[in-house]
Amino acid sequence: MKAIVHDTYGSLDVLGVRDIDKPVVKDNEVLVRVHAAGLHVGDCFGVRGAPFAMRMVTGLLKPKYGVPGFDMAGQVEAVGNNVTQFRPGHEVFGACNGACAEYASAAED
């Protein structure tokens, strides 16, 4: 799948489009085909790695995940074994890690 990624911290110039593996859905998660991703100042902090305290969450020396975006909307493609609220085909919106990709996994709640 295609995603916007960054392997290092820096300006927005470190972002690029690359093929990465599709997320594997866990028992309490849903896999969403992302139709729209929302970006805000927190995403800029995550890409820049600044303020430095932000790196305690995003990765000290390099980004842990490397795909920005926390807010997304899309359609459920697959559900984990313990998911009861959603089924494939449901339209959803919510928060996740790595919303700037074709697919993202998110907790059921």
MODELLER restraints for C-alpha pairs under 7 A, 6 or more apart:
rsr = mdl.restraints
at = mdl.atoms
rsr.add(forms.Gaussian(group=physical.xy_distance, feature=features.Distance(at['CA:1:A'], at['CA:19:A']), mean=5.25, stdev=0.5))
rsr.add(forms.Gaussian(group=physical.xy_distance, feature=features.Distance(at['CA:1:A'], at['CA:20:A']), mean=5.62, stdev=0.5))
rsr.add(forms.Gaussian(group=physical.xy_distance, feature=features.Distance(at['CA:1:A'], at['CA:21:A']), mean=6.27, stdev=0.5))
rsr.add(forms.Gaussian(group=physical.xy_distance, feature=features.Distance(at['CA:1:A'], at['CA:22:A']), mean=5.98, stdev=0.5))
rsr.add(forms.Gaussian(group=physical.xy_distance, feature=features.Distance(at['CA:1:A'], at['CA:102:A']), mean=6.07, stdev=0.5))
rsr.add(forms.Gaussian(group=physical.xy_distance, feature=features.Distance(at['CA:2:A'], at['CA:17:A']), mean=6.61, stdev=0.5))
rsr.add(forms.Gaussian(group=physical.xy_distance, feature=features.Distance(at['CA:2:A'], at['CA:18:A']), mean=5.53, stdev=0.5))
rsr.add(forms.Gaussian(group=physical.xy_distance, feature=features.Distance(at['CA:2:A'], at['CA:19:A']), mean=4.46, stdev=0.5))
rsr.add(forms.Gaussian(group=physical.xy_distance, feature=features.Distance(at['CA:2:A'], at['CA:20:A']), mean=6.25, stdev=0.5))
rsr.add(forms.Gaussian(group=physical.xy_distance, feature=features.Distance(at['CA:2:A'], at['CA:101:A']), mean=6.00, stdev=0.5))
rsr.add(forms.Gaussian(group=physical.xy_distance, feature=features.Distance(at['CA:2:A'], at['CA:102:A']), mean=5.95, stdev=0.5))
rsr.add(forms.Gaussian(group=physical.xy_distance, feature=features.Distance(at['CA:3:A'], at['CA:17:A']), mean=5.55, stdev=0.5))
rsr.add(forms.Gaussian(group=physical.xy_distance, feature=features.Distance(at['CA:3:A'], at['CA:18:A']), mean=5.65, stdev=0.5))
rsr.add(forms.Gaussian(group=physical.xy_distance, feature=features.Distance(at['CA:3:A'], at['CA:19:A']), mean=6.28, stdev=0.5))
rsr.add(forms.Gaussian(group=physical.xy_distance, feature=features.Distance(at['CA:3:A'], at['CA:20:A']), mean=6.77, stdev=0.5))
rsr.add(forms.Gaussian(group=physical.xy_distance, feature=features.Distance(at['CA:3:A'], at['CA:67:A']), mean=6.96, stdev=0.5))
rsr.add(forms.Gaussian(group=physical.xy_distance, feature=features.Distance(at['CA:3:A'], at['CA:100:A']), mean=5.94, stdev=0.5))
rsr.add(forms.Gaussian(group=physical.xy_distance, feature=features.Distance(at['CA:3:A'], at['CA:101:A']), mean=3.98, stdev=0.5))
rsr.add(forms.Gaussian(group=physical.xy_distance, feature=features.Distance(at['CA:3:A'], at['CA:102:A']), mean=6.33, stdev=0.5))
rsr.add(forms.Gaussian(group=physical.xy_distance, feature=features.Distance(at['CA:4:A'], at['CA:15:A']), mean=6.39, stdev=0.5))
rsr.add(forms.Gaussian(group=physical.xy_distance, feature=features.Distance(at['CA:4:A'], at['CA:16:A']), mean=5.44, stdev=0.5))
rsr.add(forms.Gaussian(group=physical.xy_distance, feature=features.Distance(at['CA:4:A'], at['CA:17:A']), mean=4.55, stdev=0.5))
rsr.add(forms.Gaussian(group=physical.xy_distance, feature=features.Distance(at['CA:4:A'], at['CA:18:A']), mean=6.48, stdev=0.5))
rsr.add(forms.Gaussian(group=physical.xy_distance, feature=features.Distance(at['CA:4:A'], at['CA:67:A']), mean=5.88, stdev=0.5))
rsr.add(forms.Gaussian(group=physical.xy_distance, feature=features.Distance(at['CA:4:A'], at['CA:100:A']), mean=5.73, stdev=0.5))
rsr.add(forms.Gaussian(group=physical.xy_distance, feature=features.Distance(at['CA:4:A'], at['CA:101:A']), mean=6.25, stdev=0.5))
rsr.add(forms.Gaussian(group=physical.xy_distance, feature=features.Distance(at['CA:5:A'], at['CA:15:A']), mean=5.53, stdev=0.5))
rsr.add(forms.Gaussian(group=physical.xy_distance, feature=features.Distance(at['CA:5:A'], at['CA:16:A']), mean=5.52, stdev=0.5))
rsr.add(forms.Gaussian(group=physical.xy_distance, feature=features.Distance(at['CA:5:A'], at['CA:17:A']), mean=6.16, stdev=0.5))
rsr.add(forms.Gaussian(group=physical.xy_distance, feature=features.Distance(at['CA:5:A'], at['CA:18:A']), mean=6.77, stdev=0.5))
rsr.add(forms.Gaussian(group=physical.xy_distance, feature=features.Distance(at['CA:5:A'], at['CA:66:A']), mean=5.28, stdev=0.5))
rsr.add(forms.Gaussian(group=physical.xy_distance, feature=features.Distance(at['CA:5:A'], at['CA:67:A']), mean=4.66, stdev=0.5))
rsr.add(forms.Gaussian(group=physical.xy_distance, feature=features.Distance(at['CA:6:A'], at['CA:14:A']), mean=5.73, stdev=0.5))
rsr.add(forms.Gaussian(group=physical.xy_distance, feature=features.Distance(at['CA:6:A'], at['CA:15:A']), mean=4.94, stdev=0.5))
rsr.add(forms.Gaussian(group=physical.xy_distance, feature=features.Distance(at['CA:6:A'], at['CA:16:A']), mean=6.60, stdev=0.5))
rsr.add(forms.Gaussian(group=physical.xy_distance, feature=features.Distance(at['CA:6:A'], at['CA:66:A']), mean=5.01, stdev=0.5))
rsr.add(forms.Gaussian(group=physical.xy_distance, feature=features.Distance(at['CA:6:A'], at['CA:67:A']), mean=6.59, stdev=0.5))
rsr.add(forms.Gaussian(group=physical.xy_distance, feature=features.Distance(at['CA:7:A'], at['CA:62:A']), mean=6.70, stdev=0.5))
rsr.add(forms.Gaussian(group=physical.xy_distance, feature=features.Distance(at['CA:7:A'], at['CA:63:A']), mean=6.39, stdev=0.5))
rsr.add(forms.Gaussian(group=physical.xy_distance, feature=features.Distance(at['CA:7:A'], at['CA:66:A']), mean=5.90, stdev=0.5))
rsr.add(forms.Gaussian(group=physical.xy_distance, feature=features.Distance(at['CA:8:A'], at['CA:14:A']), mean=6.93, stdev=0.5))
rsr.add(forms.Gaussian(group=physical.xy_distance, feature=features.Distance(at['CA:8:A'], at['CA:62:A']), mean=5.42, stdev=0.5))
rsr.add(forms.Gaussian(group=physical.xy_distance, feature=features.Distance(at['CA:8:A'], at['CA:63:A']), mean=6.42, stdev=0.5))
rsr.add(forms.Gaussian(group=physical.xy_distance, feature=features.Distance(at['CA:9:A'], at['CA:47:A']), mean=5.57, stdev=0.5))
rsr.add(forms.Gaussian(group=physical.xy_distance, feature=features.Distance(at['CA:9:A'], at['CA:48:A']), mean=4.96, stdev=0.5))
rsr.add(forms.Gaussian(group=physical.xy_distance, feature=features.Distance(at['CA:9:A'], at['CA:49:A']), mean=5.47, stdev=0.5))
rsr.add(forms.Gaussian(group=physical.xy_distance, feature=features.Distance(at['CA:9:A'], at['CA:62:A']), mean=6.48, stdev=0.5))
rsr.add(forms.Gaussian(group=physical.xy_distance, feature=features.Distance(at['CA:10:A'], at['CA:47:A']), mean=6.33, stdev=0.5))
rsr.add(forms.Gaussian(group=physical.xy_distance, feature=features.Distance(at['CA:10:A'], at['CA:48:A']), mean=4.54, stdev=0.5))
rsr.add(forms.Gaussian(group=physical.xy_distance, feature=features.Distance(at['CA:11:A'], at['CA:48:A']), mean=5.75, stdev=0.5))
rsr.add(forms.Gaussian(group=physical.xy_distance, feature=features.Distance(at['CA:12:A'], at['CA:47:A']), mean=6.98, stdev=0.5))
rsr.add(forms.Gaussian(group=physical.xy_distance, feature=features.Distance(at['CA:22:A'], at['CA:103:A']), mean=6.48, stdev=0.5))
rsr.add(forms.Gaussian(group=physical.xy_distance, feature=features.Distance(at['CA:23:A'], at['CA:104:A']), mean=6.34, stdev=0.5))
rsr.add(forms.Gaussian(group=physical.xy_distance, feature=features.Distance(at['CA:23:A'], at['CA:105:A']), mean=6.19, stdev=0.5))
rsr.add(forms.Gaussian(group=physical.xy_distance, feature=features.Distance(at['CA:25:A'], at['CA:31:A']), mean=5.84, stdev=0.5))
rsr.add(forms.Gaussian(group=physical.xy_distance, feature=features.Distance(at['CA:25:A'], at['CA:79:A']), mean=6.84, stdev=0.5))
rsr.add(forms.Gaussian(group=physical.xy_distance, feature=features.Distance(at['CA:25:A'], at['CA:80:A']), mean=5.93, stdev=0.5))
rsr.add(forms.Gaussian(group=physical.xy_distance, feature=features.Distance(at['CA:25:A'], at['CA:105:A']), mean=6.16, stdev=0.5))
rsr.add(forms.Gaussian(group=physical.xy_distance, feature=features.Distance(at['CA:26:A'], at['CA:80:A']), mean=5.44, stdev=0.5))
rsr.add(forms.Gaussian(group=physical.xy_distance, feature=features.Distance(at['CA:27:A'], at['CA:80:A']), mean=4.00, stdev=0.5))
rsr.add(forms.Gaussian(group=physical.xy_distance, feature=features.Distance(at['CA:27:A'], at['CA:81:A']), mean=4.75, stdev=0.5))
rsr.add(forms.Gaussian(group=physical.xy_distance, feature=features.Distance(at['CA:27:A'], at['CA:82:A']), mean=5.20, stdev=0.5))
rsr.add(forms.Gaussian(group=physical.xy_distance, feature=features.Distance(at['CA:27:A'], at['CA:83:A']), mean=6.96, stdev=0.5))
rsr.add(forms.Gaussian(group=physical.xy_distance, feature=features.Distance(at['CA:28:A'], at['CA:80:A']), mean=5.41, stdev=0.5))
rsr.add(forms.Gaussian(group=physical.xy_distance, feature=features.Distance(at['CA:28:A'], at['CA:81:A']), mean=6.88, stdev=0.5))
rsr.add(forms.Gaussian(group=physical.xy_distance, feature=features.Distance(at['CA:28:A'], at['CA:82:A']), mean=5.24, stdev=0.5))
rsr.add(forms.Gaussian(group=physical.xy_distance, feature=features.Distance(at['CA:28:A'], at['CA:83:A']), mean=5.47, stdev=0.5))
rsr.add(forms.Gaussian(group=physical.xy_distance, feature=features.Distance(at['CA:28:A'], at['CA:107:A']), mean=6.07, stdev=0.5))
rsr.add(forms.Gaussian(group=physical.xy_distance, feature=features.Distance(at['CA:28:A'], at['CA:108:A']), mean=6.00, stdev=0.5))
rsr.add(forms.Gaussian(group=physical.xy_distance, feature=features.Distance(at['CA:29:A'], at['CA:79:A']), mean=6.21, stdev=0.5))
rsr.add(forms.Gaussian(group=physical.xy_distance, feature=features.Distance(at['CA:29:A'], at['CA:80:A']), mean=5.36, stdev=0.5))
rsr.add(forms.Gaussian(group=physical.xy_distance, feature=features.Distance(at['CA:29:A'], at['CA:83:A']), mean=6.71, stdev=0.5))
rsr.add(forms.Gaussian(group=physical.xy_distance, feature=features.Distance(at['CA:29:A'], at['CA:105:A']), mean=6.36, stdev=0.5))
rsr.add(forms.Gaussian(group=physical.xy_distance, feature=features.Distance(at['CA:29:A'], at['CA:106:A']), mean=5.35, stdev=0.5))
rsr.add(forms.Gaussian(group=physical.xy_distance, feature=features.Distance(at['CA:29:A'], at['CA:107:A']), mean=4.33, stdev=0.5))
rsr.add(forms.Gaussian(group=physical.xy_distance, feature=features.Distance(at['CA:29:A'], at['CA:108:A']), mean=5.12, stdev=0.5))
rsr.add(forms.Gaussian(group=physical.xy_distance, feature=features.Distance(at['CA:30:A'], at['CA:76:A']), mean=6.58, stdev=0.5))
rsr.add(forms.Gaussian(group=physical.xy_distance, feature=features.Distance(at['CA:30:A'], at['CA:78:A']), mean=5.85, stdev=0.5))
rsr.add(forms.Gaussian(group=physical.xy_distance, feature=features.Distance(at['CA:30:A'], at['CA:79:A']), mean=4.42, stdev=0.5))
rsr.add(forms.Gaussian(group=physical.xy_distance, feature=features.Distance(at['CA:30:A'], at['CA:80:A']), mean=6.08, stdev=0.5))
rsr.add(forms.Gaussian(group=physical.xy_distance, feature=features.Distance(at['CA:30:A'], at['CA:105:A']), mean=5.58, stdev=0.5))
rsr.add(forms.Gaussian(group=physical.xy_distance, feature=features.Distance(at['CA:30:A'], at['CA:106:A']), mean=5.49, stdev=0.5))
rsr.add(forms.Gaussian(group=physical.xy_distance, feature=features.Distance(at['CA:30:A'], at['CA:107:A']), mean=6.35, stdev=0.5))
rsr.add(forms.Gaussian(group=physical.xy_distance, feature=features.Distance(at['CA:30:A'], at['CA:108:A']), mean=6.12, stdev=0.5))
rsr.add(forms.Gaussian(group=physical.xy_distance, feature=features.Distance(at['CA:31:A'], at['CA:76:A']), mean=5.81, stdev=0.5))
rsr.add(forms.Gaussian(group=physical.xy_distance, feature=features.Distance(at['CA:31:A'], at['CA:77:A']), mean=5.49, stdev=0.5))
rsr.add(forms.Gaussian(group=physical.xy_distance, feature=features.Distance(at['CA:31:A'], at['CA:78:A']), mean=5.08, stdev=0.5))
rsr.add(forms.Gaussian(group=physical.xy_distance, feature=features.Distance(at['CA:31:A'], at['CA:79:A']), mean=6.19, stdev=0.5))
rsr.add(forms.Gaussian(group=physical.xy_distance, feature=features.Distance(at['CA:31:A'], at['CA:103:A']), mean=6.78, stdev=0.5))
rsr.add(forms.Gaussian(group=physical.xy_distance, feature=features.Distance(at['CA:31:A'], at['CA:104:A']), mean=5.83, stdev=0.5))
rsr.add(forms.Gaussian(group=physical.xy_distance, feature=features.Distance(at['CA:31:A'], at['CA:105:A']), mean=4.48, stdev=0.5))
rsr.add(forms.Gaussian(group=physical.xy_distance, feature=features.Distance(at['CA:31:A'], at['CA:106:A']), mean=6.61, stdev=0.5))
rsr.add(forms.Gaussian(group=physical.xy_distance, feature=features.Distance(at['CA:32:A'], at['CA:74:A']), mean=5.96, stdev=0.5))
rsr.add(forms.Gaussian(group=physical.xy_distance, feature=features.Distance(at['CA:32:A'], at['CA:75:A']), mean=5.40, stdev=0.5))
rsr.add(forms.Gaussian(group=physical.xy_distance, feature=features.Distance(at['CA:32:A'], at['CA:76:A']), mean=4.44, stdev=0.5))
rsr.add(forms.Gaussian(group=physical.xy_distance, feature=features.Distance(at['CA:32:A'], at['CA:77:A']), mean=5.50, stdev=0.5))
rsr.add(forms.Gaussian(group=physical.xy_distance, feature=features.Distance(at['CA:32:A'], at['CA:103:A']), mean=5.51, stdev=0.5))
rsr.add(forms.Gaussian(group=physical.xy_distance, feature=features.Distance(at['CA:32:A'], at['CA:104:A']), mean=5.36, stdev=0.5))
rsr.add(forms.Gaussian(group=physical.xy_distance, feature=features.Distance(at['CA:32:A'], at['CA:105:A']), mean=6.05, stdev=0.5))
rsr.add(forms.Gaussian(group=physical.xy_distance, feature=features.Distance(at['CA:33:A'], at['CA:74:A']), mean=5.46, stdev=0.5))
rsr.add(forms.Gaussian(group=physical.xy_distance, feature=features.Distance(at['CA:33:A'], at['CA:75:A']), mean=5.32, stdev=0.5))
rsr.add(forms.Gaussian(group=physical.xy_distance, feature=features.Distance(at['CA:33:A'], at['CA:76:A']), mean=6.30, stdev=0.5))
rsr.add(forms.Gaussian(group=physical.xy_distance, feature=features.Distance(at['CA:33:A'], at['CA:77:A']), mean=6.24, stdev=0.5))
rsr.add(forms.Gaussian(group=physical.xy_distance, feature=features.Distance(at['CA:33:A'], at['CA:102:A']), mean=5.86, stdev=0.5))
rsr.add(forms.Gaussian(group=physical.xy_distance, feature=features.Distance(at['CA:33:A'], at['CA:103:A']), mean=4.54, stdev=0.5))
rsr.add(forms.Gaussian(group=physical.xy_distance, feature=features.Distance(at['CA:33:A'], at['CA:104:A']), mean=6.70, stdev=0.5))
rsr.add(forms.Gaussian(group=physical.xy_distance, feature=features.Distance(at['CA:34:A'], at['CA:72:A']), mean=6.47, stdev=0.5))
rsr.add(forms.Gaussian(group=physical.xy_distance, feature=features.Distance(at['CA:34:A'], at['CA:73:A']), mean=5.87, stdev=0.5))
rsr.add(forms.Gaussian(group=physical.xy_distance, feature=features.Distance(at['CA:34:A'], at['CA:74:A']), mean=4.46, stdev=0.5))
rsr.add(forms.Gaussian(group=physical.xy_distance, feature=features.Distance(at['CA:34:A'], at['CA:75:A']), mean=6.79, stdev=0.5))
rsr.add(forms.Gaussian(group=physical.xy_distance, feature=features.Distance(at['CA:34:A'], at['CA:101:A']), mean=6.88, stdev=0.5))
rsr.add(forms.Gaussian(group=physical.xy_distance, feature=features.Distance(at['CA:34:A'], at['CA:102:A']), mean=5.37, stdev=0.5))
rsr.add(forms.Gaussian(group=physical.xy_distance, feature=features.Distance(at['CA:34:A'], at['CA:103:A']), mean=5.42, stdev=0.5))
rsr.add(forms.Gaussian(group=physical.xy_distance, feature=features.Distance(at['CA:34:A'], at['CA:104:A']), mean=6.74, stdev=0.5))
rsr.add(forms.Gaussian(group=physical.xy_distance, feature=features.Distance(at['CA:35:A'], at['CA:73:A']), mean=5.80, stdev=0.5))
rsr.add(forms.Gaussian(group=physical.xy_distance, feature=features.Distance(at['CA:35:A'], at['CA:74:A']), mean=4.63, stdev=0.5))
rsr.add(forms.Gaussian(group=physical.xy_distance, feature=features.Distance(at['CA:36:A'], at['CA:72:A']), mean=5.61, stdev=0.5))
rsr.add(forms.Gaussian(group=physical.xy_distance, feature=features.Distance(at['CA:36:A'], at['CA:73:A']), mean=5.23, stdev=0.5))
rsr.add(forms.Gaussian(group=physical.xy_distance, feature=features.Distance(at['CA:36:A'], at['CA:74:A']), mean=6.61, stdev=0.5))
rsr.add(forms.Gaussian(group=physical.xy_distance, feature=features.Distance(at['CA:37:A'], at['CA:69:A']), mean=6.64, stdev=0.5))
rsr.add(forms.Gaussian(group=physical.xy_distance, feature=features.Distance(at['CA:37:A'], at['CA:71:A']), mean=5.64, stdev=0.5))
rsr.add(forms.Gaussian(group=physical.xy_distance, feature=features.Distance(at['CA:37:A'], at['CA:72:A']), mean=4.31, stdev=0.5))
rsr.add(forms.Gaussian(group=physical.xy_distance, feature=features.Distance(at['CA:37:A'], at['CA:73:A']), mean=6.49, stdev=0.5))
rsr.add(forms.Gaussian(group=physical.xy_distance, feature=features.Distance(at['CA:37:A'], at['CA:99:A']), mean=5.64, stdev=0.5))
rsr.add(forms.Gaussian(group=physical.xy_distance, feature=features.Distance(at['CA:37:A'], at['CA:100:A']), mean=6.00, stdev=0.5))
rsr.add(forms.Gaussian(group=physical.xy_distance, feature=features.Distance(at['CA:38:A'], at['CA:69:A']), mean=6.69, stdev=0.5))
rsr.add(forms.Gaussian(group=physical.xy_distance, feature=features.Distance(at['CA:38:A'], at['CA:71:A']), mean=5.01, stdev=0.5))
rsr.add(forms.Gaussian(group=physical.xy_distance, feature=features.Distance(at['CA:38:A'], at['CA:72:A']), mean=6.02, stdev=0.5))
rsr.add(forms.Gaussian(group=physical.xy_distance, feature=features.Distance(at['CA:39:A'], at['CA:69:A']), mean=5.85, stdev=0.5))
rsr.add(forms.Gaussian(group=physical.xy_distance, feature=features.Distance(at['CA:39:A'], at['CA:71:A']), mean=6.99, stdev=0.5))
rsr.add(forms.Gaussian(group=physical.xy_distance, feature=features.Distance(at['CA:43:A'], at['CA:68:A']), mean=5.97, stdev=0.5))
rsr.add(forms.Gaussian(group=physical.xy_distance, feature=features.Distance(at['CA:43:A'], at['CA:69:A']), mean=6.02, stdev=0.5))
rsr.add(forms.Gaussian(group=physical.xy_distance, feature=features.Distance(at['CA:45:A'], at['CA:51:A']), mean=6.86, stdev=0.5))
rsr.add(forms.Gaussian(group=physical.xy_distance, feature=features.Distance(at['CA:46:A'], at['CA:58:A']), mean=6.47, stdev=0.5))
rsr.add(forms.Gaussian(group=physical.xy_distance, feature=features.Distance(at['CA:49:A'], at['CA:55:A']), mean=5.82, stdev=0.5))
rsr.add(forms.Gaussian(group=physical.xy_distance, feature=features.Distance(at['CA:58:A'], at['CA:64:A']), mean=5.81, stdev=0.5))
rsr.add(forms.Gaussian(group=physical.xy_distance, feature=features.Distance(at['CA:67:A'], at['CA:98:A']), mean=4.58, stdev=0.5))
rsr.add(forms.Gaussian(group=physical.xy_distance, feature=features.Distance(at['CA:67:A'], at['CA:100:A']), mean=6.30, stdev=0.5))
rsr.add(forms.Gaussian(group=physical.xy_distance, feature=features.Distance(at['CA:68:A'], at['CA:98:A']), mean=5.07, stdev=0.5))
rsr.add(forms.Gaussian(group=physical.xy_distance, feature=features.Distance(at['CA:68:A'], at['CA:99:A']), mean=6.46, stdev=0.5))
rsr.add(forms.Gaussian(group=physical.xy_distance, feature=features.Distance(at['CA:68:A'], at['CA:100:A']), mean=5.82, stdev=0.5))
rsr.add(forms.Gaussian(group=physical.xy_distance, feature=features.Distance(at['CA:69:A'], at['CA:97:A']), mean=6.34, stdev=0.5))
rsr.add(forms.Gaussian(group=physical.xy_distance, feature=features.Distance(at['CA:69:A'], at['CA:98:A']), mean=5.06, stdev=0.5))
rsr.add(forms.Gaussian(group=physical.xy_distance, feature=features.Distance(at['CA:69:A'], at['CA:99:A']), mean=4.42, stdev=0.5))
rsr.add(forms.Gaussian(group=physical.xy_distance, feature=features.Distance(at['CA:69:A'], at['CA:100:A']), mean=5.37, stdev=0.5))
rsr.add(forms.Gaussian(group=physical.xy_distance, feature=features.Distance(at['CA:70:A'], at['CA:95:A']), mean=5.22, stdev=0.5))
rsr.add(forms.Gaussian(group=physical.xy_distance, feature=features.Distance(at['CA:70:A'], at['CA:96:A']), mean=4.99, stdev=0.5))
rsr.add(forms.Gaussian(group=physical.xy_distance, feature=features.Distance(at['CA:70:A'], at['CA:97:A']), mean=5.22, stdev=0.5))
rsr.add(forms.Gaussian(group=physical.xy_distance, feature=features.Distance(at['CA:70:A'], at['CA:98:A']), mean=6.26, stdev=0.5))
rsr.add(forms.Gaussian(group=physical.xy_distance, feature=features.Distance(at['CA:70:A'], at['CA:99:A']), mean=5.52, stdev=0.5))
rsr.add(forms.Gaussian(group=physical.xy_distance, feature=features.Distance(at['CA:71:A'], at['CA:94:A']), mean=5.83, stdev=0.5))
rsr.add(forms.Gaussian(group=physical.xy_distance, feature=features.Distance(at['CA:71:A'], at['CA:95:A']), mean=4.62, stdev=0.5))
rsr.add(forms.Gaussian(group=physical.xy_distance, feature=features.Distance(at['CA:71:A'], at['CA:96:A']), mean=6.38, stdev=0.5))
rsr.add(forms.Gaussian(group=physical.xy_distance, feature=features.Distance(at['CA:71:A'], at['CA:99:A']), mean=6.25, stdev=0.5))
rsr.add(forms.Gaussian(group=physical.xy_distance, feature=features.Distance(at['CA:72:A'], at['CA:93:A']), mean=5.61, stdev=0.5))
rsr.add(forms.Gaussian(group=physical.xy_distance, feature=features.Distance(at['CA:72:A'], at['CA:94:A']), mean=5.69, stdev=0.5))
rsr.add(forms.Gaussian(group=physical.xy_distance, feature=features.Distance(at['CA:72:A'], at['CA:95:A']), mean=6.19, stdev=0.5))
rsr.add(forms.Gaussian(group=physical.xy_distance, feature=features.Distance(at['CA:72:A'], at['CA:99:A']), mean=5.69, stdev=0.5))
rsr.add(forms.Gaussian(group=physical.xy_distance, feature=features.Distance(at['CA:73:A'], at['CA:92:A']), mean=5.68, stdev=0.5))
rsr.add(forms.Gaussian(group=physical.xy_distance, feature=features.Distance(at['CA:73:A'], at['CA:93:A']), mean=4.01, stdev=0.5))
rsr.add(forms.Gaussian(group=physical.xy_distance, feature=features.Distance(at['CA:73:A'], at['CA:94:A']), mean=6.50, stdev=0.5))
rsr.add(forms.Gaussian(group=physical.xy_distance, feature=features.Distance(at['CA:74:A'], at['CA:91:A']), mean=5.76, stdev=0.5))
rsr.add(forms.Gaussian(group=physical.xy_distance, feature=features.Distance(at['CA:74:A'], at['CA:92:A']), mean=5.55, stdev=0.5))
rsr.add(forms.Gaussian(group=physical.xy_distance, feature=features.Distance(at['CA:74:A'], at['CA:93:A']), mean=6.34, stdev=0.5))
rsr.add(forms.Gaussian(group=physical.xy_distance, feature=features.Distance(at['CA:75:A'], at['CA:89:A']), mean=5.75, stdev=0.5))
rsr.add(forms.Gaussian(group=physical.xy_distance, feature=features.Distance(at['CA:75:A'], at['CA:90:A']), mean=5.61, stdev=0.5))
rsr.add(forms.Gaussian(group=physical.xy_distance, feature=features.Distance(at['CA:75:A'], at['CA:91:A']), mean=4.50, stdev=0.5))
rsr.add(forms.Gaussian(group=physical.xy_distance, feature=features.Distance(at['CA:75:A'], at['CA:92:A']), mean=5.95, stdev=0.5))
rsr.add(forms.Gaussian(group=physical.xy_distance, feature=features.Distance(at['CA:76:A'], at['CA:87:A']), mean=6.70, stdev=0.5))
rsr.add(forms.Gaussian(group=physical.xy_distance, feature=features.Distance(at['CA:76:A'], at['CA:88:A']), mean=4.79, stdev=0.5))
rsr.add(forms.Gaussian(group=physical.xy_distance, feature=features.Distance(at['CA:76:A'], at['CA:89:A']), mean=5.30, stdev=0.5))
rsr.add(forms.Gaussian(group=physical.xy_distance, feature=features.Distance(at['CA:76:A'], at['CA:90:A']), mean=5.40, stdev=0.5))
rsr.add(forms.Gaussian(group=physical.xy_distance, feature=features.Distance(at['CA:76:A'], at['CA:91:A']), mean=6.44, stdev=0.5))
rsr.add(forms.Gaussian(group=physical.xy_distance, feature=features.Distance(at['CA:76:A'], at['CA:92:A']), mean=7.00, stdev=0.5))
rsr.add(forms.Gaussian(group=physical.xy_distance, feature=features.Distance(at['CA:77:A'], at['CA:88:A']), mean=4.86, stdev=0.5))
rsr.add(forms.Gaussian(group=physical.xy_distance, feature=features.Distance(at['CA:77:A'], at['CA:89:A']), mean=6.41, stdev=0.5))
rsr.add(forms.Gaussian(group=physical.xy_distance, feature=features.Distance(at['CA:78:A'], at['CA:88:A']), mean=5.43, stdev=0.5))
rsr.add(forms.Gaussian(group=physical.xy_distance, feature=features.Distance(at['CA:79:A'], at['CA:87:A']), mean=6.53, stdev=0.5))
rsr.add(forms.Gaussian(group=physical.xy_distance, feature=features.Distance(at['CA:79:A'], at['CA:88:A']), mean=6.93, stdev=0.5))
rsr.add(forms.Gaussian(group=physical.xy_distance, feature=features.Distance(at['CA:83:A'], at['CA:108:A']), mean=6.40, stdev=0.5))
rsr.add(forms.Gaussian(group=physical.xy_distance, feature=features.Distance(at['CA:95:A'], at['CA:106:A']), mean=6.91, stdev=0.5))
rsr.add(forms.Gaussian(group=physical.xy_distance, feature=features.Distance(at['CA:96:A'], at['CA:105:A']), mean=6.67, stdev=0.5))
rsr.add(forms.Gaussian(group=physical.xy_distance, feature=features.Distance(at['CA:96:A'], at['CA:106:A']), mean=5.03, stdev=0.5))
rsr.add(forms.Gaussian(group=physical.xy_distance, feature=features.Distance(at['CA:98:A'], at['CA:104:A']), mean=6.32, stdev=0.5))
